[in-house]
Amino acid sequence: MSEGNDQDQGKGRLSLRPAGRKEVGRTVDAGSVRQSFSHGRSKVVQVEVRKKRGPGPAPAGSGSGSPGGGRAGARGGSGGRALTAAELATRQRVLDEQRAEAVRREQERREQEKIMILSAAEEARRREEDARRAAEEESREQEEAARAQAEQAARQVQEQPEAVETGAVVSAVPRPGEVTLAPPMERLRPLAERAIMPARPVTPTRPAPAAATPAQPQGETLRLRTGRGPDTEEERRAPRRPGVVPSRKPNGAPAKKGGDNRRSGRIDVQAAIEGDDDKTRSLASVRRQRERERRQAELERLRSDQVRVVRDVVLPETITVQELANRMAARQGEVIKALMKMGVMATVTQSLDADTAELVIQEFGHRVRRVADSDVEIGIEGIDDTPEDLLPRPPVVTVMGHVDHGKTSLLDALRTTDVAAAEAGGITQHIGAYQVTLPSGAKITFIDTPGHEAFTAMRARGASVTDVVVLVVAADDGVMPQTIEAIRHAKAANAPIVVAINKCDKPGANPERVRQELLSHEIVVESMGGDTQDVEVSALKRTGLDKLEEAILLQAEILDLRANPDRVAEGSVIESRLDRGRGPVATILVQKGTLRRGDIVVAGAEWGRVRAMLDDRNRQIQEALPSTPVEILGIAGVPGAGEPFVVVENENRAREISEFRQRVIRDRMAAGQTAARGTLDQMLARIQAGAQKEVAVLIKADVQGSAEALQTTVLKLEHEEVKVRVLTAGVGQITESDVQLAKASDAVIIAFNVRATTQARELAQREGVDIRYYSIIYQVADDVEQLVKGKVAPKHREKFLGYAEIRKVFDITKVGKVAGCYVTEGVVKRGCGVRLLRDNVVVHEGDLSQLKRFKDDVKEVARGYECGLSFAGYNDLREGDMVECYEMELVPA
C-alpha cells in the first residue's frame, strides 16, 4: 500500500488555486504524511500544510471584504483569472476543516502525553517492585548458600579423621601417587524443583530508554519495553556452559519490508513474564486497561466501605431472597449469610416476610420503604372539595316500609307510571332508582327498596346512600316488623325520616293509631310535639302527594345538600344484573362529580369503560350530574350491589385495583371454606358418624340483590344435622357450566326470574339435574325447607307397652328360670324390650326371649291375663319384681 502511495506522489497535488497562478501569495502547501497502523500497516496521505505568507503586496480585497472586492484584488495582483464564488466557498470549507483537524490533533497529543506520563509512572513502580523482589531473592539465596557451606564444612570436619587415618586426600581432581577421595555429592534437586523457572531473569534488565531520555518525540509510538539487541534473546536462550562462548548470528540478515521486526523471534514464557516480547501496545489498548483499572479501584473502594451507597429499598409484604439482593445491589450469598446469622435458613427462591426482610435491609445500612398490596387504592377517593366549588343538588330519597304497605304504588303515583303491576306477586323484589321532576322544576331522586324480610341487605344499602327516608306505613295495618327494621336502618344512616301514612282512603284506616305506635320506636311526629313530619296520602286516589313533595323539599332545604360537579365521578352501585343482549348492566347513583360516556370506572372488583348511559326512562344520556341514577354498560363483570364506584385516569390503574380486590375476595372465600370444612380429622369423624349431610343449591337470579337475598334466606334454613351449602349465587341465565357444576356436587339449581338455555336444559335432562324456576321468594324458602327436612334422619322413639308383675319363679331344666307374671297394665309383646324393676330401681334391661300362655307361645298378652316370661341371658328373678315392656319406633323428622 505504501509503494502505491509513493508512486502517487508524482501526480499533481491537490490545490484550490487555478493553474498558472503565481506562488507568491500562497498560504498553503501540499505535503505527505505517513500514517502507521497496527500489524505493520502504513499509509501515505496527501495533506496541505499551512505556511507563512511570502513577501509581496497583499491584494487589497483579501481581507473580510465582499467577493467582488476580492476578485478585483486578485485581478490587480496577479493578472490571472479571479476565483469563483464556489471556489471561494470550497476554500473556506477546507480552511475550517483544517482548523478542526488541528484542534483534534492537539487533543490527541495531550491525551498521548497524559498516557505516556501514566505509563512512565507505572513503569517506575513496576521497576521498584522488581528491584525489591530481586533484593529479597538475593538475600534468601545468600542465606541458603551460607547454610550450605556451613553444612559442608561440618561434614568435612567429620570426615577429616577418616582421611588422615587412611592417608587419603579429598579432592575433585585425582592426584597421582596418592589415595584420592571424591568430595561428598550435593543434594540431588528433584525434577519439579528444577522445572520451576527462576524468579529473576538470567540476564540483568537494562534501564529503559524512556527513563534515560525524559523527552520523546510526540509522534513516536508508546512502547512498554524498549527493544533489545538482536543477540540478547539468543544469549538468554542459549545454555551457559563454563568455557563456552555463545555464538552470534551474523548481522547481515535481510530486514523485513517496512522495518517491522515485532514478529522476527519466537516469544518464550520467560519473555512473556518479563514483558520483553517487543510487543507494541496501541492507544486503544492502553485506554481499555486504564478504564478497567479505574472500575476495579472504584469497586474495591465500595467494598472496603470507604464509600457506602445508601439506597431506598422498596419492601412489599413478601419478597424473595433473590429480589431482596437485587434491590439492595448486594450479592445473594451475603444476604443468605446475614439471614443465617439471624437464625433463618433460606434459599435464593424462598420468600421472606416483610419484618425479616426489613431487619436484613437495616443490617446492610439501607433505608426501608414499606409498601403493601393495598397501596394501589391510595388516592382513589380523590381530593376534598372546597366550599366555593359546591353547588346545590337534588335530594336522594329512599322509600322504605313493610311489605304490601304501598311503597311502589306511592312511587308510581309520583312518577305517574305503573311499576307494581309488573312485579311478581305484587311485591317488590328489586331495588329501583328514579328521578322525578316537579312542576316547580325541582328534582327528587327516589330509591325504592323491597319490604320483604329477605331483602334486609337491600334496605341497608338504600339507607346508606340516601339523604331522606320516607317511611310508608299503612293506616289500616300499623307498624309491622319490617317497618321497625326500616326505622333502625334510617337511624343507623343518620337520615331524617318523613312518615307517609298510606291507604288513608280505606274504611278501616286509623292514622292516629299509626302515630301512637311510632311513639314506642322514638318517632315523634310534629302533631305530637316532635320534629318528624307526617303526611297522610293515598297512592290509589293520588291525594296528599303534593304535601309529601313539599315535606321532602323542606327537609332537603334544611340539610343544604351540595356537591361539586366539576370533578371525577364517585358514587354507589344500587343494583346490577347480567342482561342477555347488553352484558353486565349496573344501576348506579352518582354522588360526586359528573359521569360521562367514555370514562373508565372501577365498581367494586370490576372495571370497564362506560359505553352507554341510560336514565330511568331508558333514554340515552351523555353525562350524569350528582344525585342522578343511571344504568351504565361496558363493565367487564357484574359488580356487587352496594359497592362504591369511582372514575380513574387510565386502564392500567383500573386493572391493578380490580385485580387486587378480586384477589382479596378469593382469599376471603378460601379462608371461609377452610374454616367451615375444619380439619381433616373432624371431617372424617363427621362422615363416619353419618352426620355429614348437606343440601347443595346453585342460585341464579336476574339481579345481584335478589341473588344475595336468596342466599341469605337459604342459609337460614340450615338444620343441626343438615347443612345448606350455596355453590354460587350469581346473575344471568343458566348455562351448561352451571348444570355441570350442579351435577358434580349433586345440587339443585334455583332459577329466580331467569331461564336456562336450550343446551343447558337438554344437558340437565340427560344428567338428571333438578332445575326449579321461581318468581316469588316465599316459594324458594318453602321448597328448600322441604329439601332440608327430607335429609334429616328419622328419630328412634321409645313406646311404652305395659307392666307385668312376677308372682312365681319356676326353675325349668335346660331352659332356666321362668317368671310367672300377671299383666297389670297395657300389653306384653314377644320380642319387645324389657326392664326389670326391683323396688322401683332398674336392675336389668334387655330383650324378652319367650312369651307363653300355659304351654303355648303367643305373640302378646293383654291386661288381666297371666303369662310366662323368660329373659335372654338373665336368671336373677325374684317374686314381687315388676317387668316394664316397651318397643322402639321410627318417627320421621
Secondary structure, DSSP 8 states (H G I E B T S, - for coil): -HHHHHHGGGS----SS-TT--STT--EEEEEEEEE-GGG-EEEEEEEEE----SS---TT-SS--HHHHHHHHHHHH-S----HHHHHHHHHHHHHHHHHHHHHHHHHHHHHHHHHHHHHHHHHHHHHHHHHHHHHHHHHHHHHHHHHHHHHHHHHHHHHHHHHHTEEE-SS--TTSEEE---------HHHHHS--SS-SS-----HHHH-S---TTS---SS----TTHHHHHHS---TT-------TT----TTS--TTSS---HHHHHHT-S-----HHHHHHHHHHHHHHHHHHHHHTTSS----EEEE-SEEEHHHHHHHHT--HHHHHHHHHHTT----TT-EEEHHHHHHHHHHTT-EEEE--GGGGGTTTT-----GGG-EE---EEEEEESTTSSHHHHHHHHHT---GGGSGGGS--S-EEEEEE-TTS-EEEEEE---SGGGHHHHHHHHHT-SEEEEEEETTT---HHHHHHHHHHHHTT--EEEEEE-TTSTT--HHHHHHHHHTTT--BGGGTSSBEEEE-BTTTTBSHHHHHHHHHHHHHHHT-EE-SSS--EEEEEEEEEETTTEEEEEEEEEES-EETT-EEEETTEEEEEEEEE-TTS-EESEE-TTEEEEEEEESS---TT-EEEEESSHHHHHHHHHHHHHHHHHHHHHHHHHHH--HHHHHHHHHTT--EEEEEEEEESBHHHHHHHHHHHHTT--SSEEEEEEEEEES-B-HHHHHHHHHHT-EEEEES--B-HHHHHHHHHHT--EEEESSHHHHHHHHHHHHHHHS--EEEEEEEEEEEEEEEEEETTTEEEEEEEEEEEEEETT-EEEEEETTEEEEEEEEEEEEETTEE-SEEETT-EEEEEETT-----TT-EEEEEEEEEE--
